[in-house]
Amino acid sequence: MQTNRSLPRATVIPELAYADVNKAAEWLCRAFGFRVRIKMGSHRVQMHAGGGAVIATEVREEDRGRPLTAGHAVMVRMQDVDAHWRRAGEAGAKITREPRTYPYGERQYNAEDLAGYAWAFSESVANVDPAEWGGTAVELEE
């Protein structure tokens, strides 16, 4: 794949719409530890999210008045989910599920951001074969 310094290297890049893109980017950086990569006026901000990326975009005219958050969630893999949970809570994130460890080897918590988007933050705590917890592996990365 061709690289482009104007776009994050991540393969999947969520784009989430916010009423105030720069306010949202500042909040996401403060609460979730993201780092601004590129600002494009007042309509778009690219951010690093660990080894991935997320882009805050302005609400498109045709989407004004429609719920932005219904059915959407973004998962971010990280180290030290408990420290991240504390940081997010202190910054005002609405914690919807406190950290807990699951049989599939992940410790996770869930939060909503200032616009009501759902976020899941996950830390791998064990390398578990999906068959051990009832999953069916189709194609595993090695």
DRENDO-1510 file (C-alpha; in Angstrom, 1 decimal, always signed):
<recs>
REC; n; res; u; v; w
REC; 1; MET; +0.0; +0.0; +0.0 .
REC; 2; GLN; +1.3; +3.5; -0.9 .
REC; 3; THR; +2.2; +5.6; +2.2 .
REC; 4; ASN; +1.0; +9.2; +2.4 .
REC; 5; ARG; +2.2; +11.6; +5.0 .
REC; 6; SER; -1.2; +13.3; +4.9 .
REC; 7; LEU; -3.0; +10.3; +6.2 .
REC; 8; PRO; -2.4; +8.1; +9.2 .
REC; 9; ARG; -0.8; +4.7; +8.5 .
REC; 10; ALA; -3.6; +2.7; +10.2 .
REC; 11; THR; -5.6; +0.4; +8.0 .
REC; 12; VAL; -8.9; +1.2; +9.7 .
REC; 13; ILE; -9.5; +4.8; +10.7 .
REC; 14; PRO; -12.8; +5.7; +12.4 .
REC; 15; GLU; -14.3; +9.1; +11.5 .
REC; 16; LEU; -16.6; +10.5; +14.1 .
REC; 17; ALA; -18.7; +13.7; +13.6 .
REC; 18; TYR; -18.8; +16.4; +16.3 .
REC; 19; ALA; -20.5; +19.7; +16.5 .
REC; 20; ASP; -17.2; +21.4; +17.4 .
REC; 21; VAL; -14.2; +19.5; +16.0 .
REC; 22; ASN; -11.5; +21.4; +17.8 .
REC; 23; LYS; -13.2; +21.2; +21.1 .
REC; 24; ALA; -13.8; +17.4; +20.6 .
REC; 25; ALA; -10.1; +16.9; +19.7 .
REC; 26; GLU; -8.9; +18.7; +22.8 .
REC; 27; TRP; -11.3; +16.7; +25.0 .
REC; 28; LEU; -10.3; +13.4; +23.4 .
REC; 29; CYS; -6.6; +14.2; +23.9 .
REC; 30; ARG; -7.2; +15.2; +27.5 .
REC; 31; ALA; -9.5; +12.4; +28.5 .
REC; 32; PHE; -8.3; +9.5; +26.3 .
REC; 33; GLY; -4.7; +10.4; +25.8 .
REC; 34; PHE; -4.9; +10.8; +22.0 .
REC; 35; ARG; -2.4; +13.1; +20.2 .
REC; 36; VAL; -3.3; +15.5; +17.4 .
REC; 37; ARG; -1.6; +14.6; +14.2 .
REC; 38; ILE; -3.0; +17.1; +11.7 .
REC; 39; LYS; -5.6; +19.9; +12.0 .
REC; 40; MET; -7.5; +20.9; +8.9 .
REC; 41; GLY; -9.1; +24.2; +9.7 .
REC; 42; SER; -12.2; +23.9; +11.9 .
REC; 43; HIS; -13.6; +20.9; +10.0 .
REC; 44; ARG; -11.3; +17.9; +10.6 .
REC; 45; VAL; -8.6; +16.8; +13.1 .
REC; 46; GLN; -6.5; +13.6; +12.7 .
REC; 47; MET; -5.3; +12.1; +16.0 .
REC; 48; HIS; -3.0; +9.3; +16.9 .
REC; 49; ALA; -4.6; +6.7; +19.2 .
REC; 50; GLY; -1.7; +4.4; +20.2 .
REC; 51; GLY; -0.8; +2.5; +17.1 .
REC; 52; GLY; -4.0; +3.5; +15.4 .
REC; 53; ALA; -5.8; +6.7; +14.5 .
REC; 54; VAL; -9.2; +8.4; +14.7 .
REC; 55; ILE; -10.5; +11.5; +12.9 .
REC; 56; ALA; -12.9; +14.0; +14.2 .
REC; 57; THR; -15.0; +15.6; +11.4 .
REC; 58; GLU; -17.6; +18.3; +11.4 .
REC; 59; VAL; -21.2; +17.3; +11.1 .
REC; 60; ARG; -22.2; +17.2; +7.4 .
REC; 61; GLU; -25.1; +19.4; +6.5 .
REC; 62; GLU; -27.2; +16.5; +5.4 .
REC; 63; ASP; -26.7; +14.8; +8.8 .
REC; 64; ARG; -27.7; +17.8; +11.0 .
REC; 65; GLY; -30.6; +16.9; +13.3 .
REC; 66; ARG; -29.9; +13.1; +13.0 .
REC; 67; PRO; -28.5; +11.2; +16.0 .
REC; 68; LEU; -24.7; +10.9; +15.4 .
REC; 69; THR; -24.0; +8.2; +18.0 .
REC; 70; ALA; -26.6; +5.5; +17.5 .
REC; 71; GLY; -25.0; +2.1; +17.0 .
REC; 72; HIS; -21.4; +3.3; +16.8 .
REC; 73; ALA; -18.5; +2.4; +19.1 .
REC; 74; VAL; -14.7; +2.5; +18.7 .
REC; 75; MET; -12.4; +0.0; +20.4 .
REC; 76; VAL; -8.9; +1.1; +21.3 .
REC; 77; ARG; -6.3; -1.4; +22.4 .
REC; 78; MET; -3.8; -0.2; +25.0 .
REC; 79; GLN; -1.5; -0.9; +27.9 .
REC; 80; ASP; -2.7; -0.2; +31.5 .
REC; 81; VAL; -6.4; +0.1; +31.0 .
REC; 82; ASP; -6.9; +0.9; +34.7 .
REC; 83; ALA; -4.7; +4.0; +34.6 .
REC; 84; HIS; -6.5; +5.1; +31.4 .
REC; 85; TRP; -9.9; +4.5; +33.1 .
REC; 86; ARG; -8.9; +6.8; +36.0 .
REC; 87; ARG; -7.6; +9.5; +33.6 .
REC; 88; ALA; -10.8; +9.4; +31.6 .
REC; 89; GLY; -13.0; +9.6; +34.6 .
REC; 90; GLU; -11.0; +12.5; +36.1 .
REC; 91; ALA; -11.4; +14.3; +32.7 .
REC; 92; GLY; -15.2; +13.9; +32.8 .
REC; 93; ALA; -15.8; +10.9; +30.6 .
REC; 94; LYS; -19.0; +9.1; +31.4 .
REC; 95; ILE; -17.9; +5.6; +32.4 .
REC; 96; THR; -20.5; +3.2; +31.3 .
REC; 97; ARG; -18.7; +0.0; +32.4 .
REC; 98; GLU; -15.8; -0.1; +34.9 .
REC; 99; PRO; -12.7; -2.2; +34.1 .
REC; 100; ARG; -13.2; -6.0; +34.3 .
REC; 101; THR; -11.2; -8.9; +33.0 .
REC; 102; TYR; -13.0; -11.3; +30.6 .
REC; 103; PRO; -12.3; -15.0; +29.9 .
REC; 104; TYR; -11.1; -14.2; +26.4 .
REC; 105; GLY; -8.0; -12.5; +27.9 .
REC; 106; GLU; -8.9; -8.8; +27.8 .
REC; 107; ARG; -9.4; -6.3; +30.5 .
REC; 108; GLN; -11.8; -3.6; +29.3 .
REC; 109; TYR; -13.8; -0.6; +30.3 .
REC; 110; ASN; -16.4; +1.5; +28.4 .
REC; 111; ALA; -17.0; +5.2; +28.3 .
REC; 112; GLU; -18.9; +7.9; +26.4 .
REC; 113; ASP; -17.2; +11.0; +25.2 .
REC; 114; LEU; -18.6; +14.6; +25.2 .
REC; 115; ALA; -20.8; +13.9; +22.2 .
REC; 116; GLY; -22.1; +10.6; +23.5 .
REC; 117; TYR; -20.0; +8.3; +21.3 .
REC; 118; ALA; -19.3; +4.9; +22.9 .
REC; 119; TRP; -15.7; +3.9; +23.4 .
REC; 120; ALA; -14.2; +0.6; +24.5 .
REC; 121; PHE; -10.7; +0.5; +25.9 .
REC; 122; SER; -9.0; -2.9; +26.0 .
REC; 123; GLU; -5.8; -4.3; +27.4 .
REC; 124; SER; -4.6; -7.8; +26.5 .
REC; 125; VAL; -3.8; -9.7; +29.7 .
REC; 126; ALA; -3.5; -13.2; +28.4 .
REC; 127; ASN; -3.1; -15.0; +25.1 .
REC; 128; VAL; -6.2; -17.2; +25.1 .
REC; 129; ASP; -7.2; -19.7; +22.4 .
REC; 130; PRO; -10.7; -18.7; +21.3 .
REC; 131; ALA; -11.8; -22.4; +21.7 .
REC; 132; GLU; -11.2; -22.0; +25.5 .
REC; 133; TRP; -14.1; -19.5; +25.9 .
REC; 134; GLY; -16.4; -20.8; +23.2 .
REC; 135; GLY; -15.2; -18.8; +20.2 .
REC; 136; THR; -14.6; -20.1; +16.7 .
REC; 137; ALA; -11.4; -19.0; +15.1 .
REC; 138; VAL; -11.7; -18.4; +11.4 .
REC; 139; GLU; -8.3; -16.9; +10.7 .
REC; 140; LEU; -5.9; -15.9; +13.4 .
REC; 141; GLU; -2.9; -13.6; +13.0 .
REC; 142; GLU; +0.3; -15.0; +14.3 .
</recs>
